[in-house]
């Protein structure tokens, strides 16, 4: 395996991780900012409100897009396993 092949595989792994993790991170970020603004405006500083809202939104996202995320991970893993003989030689 050459350094170029290793970097190509590492890049593909990082792209897959980014594509799978980005929707979850963005959802939690948006919910956190919106609730932070609402809590600042109403002067309600209760951390459990933000936590529960983030947990619910993350659960809804996983219910809606979990199959797509899992499909991306499975496709990447299958393609990686199929490329192993080419990487070794």
Secondary structure, DSSP 8 states (H G I E B T S, - for coil): --HHHHHHHHHHHHHHHHHHHHHHHHHHHHHHHHHHHHHHHHT---HHHHHHHHHHHHHHHHHHHHHHHHHHHHHHHHHHHHHHHHHH-
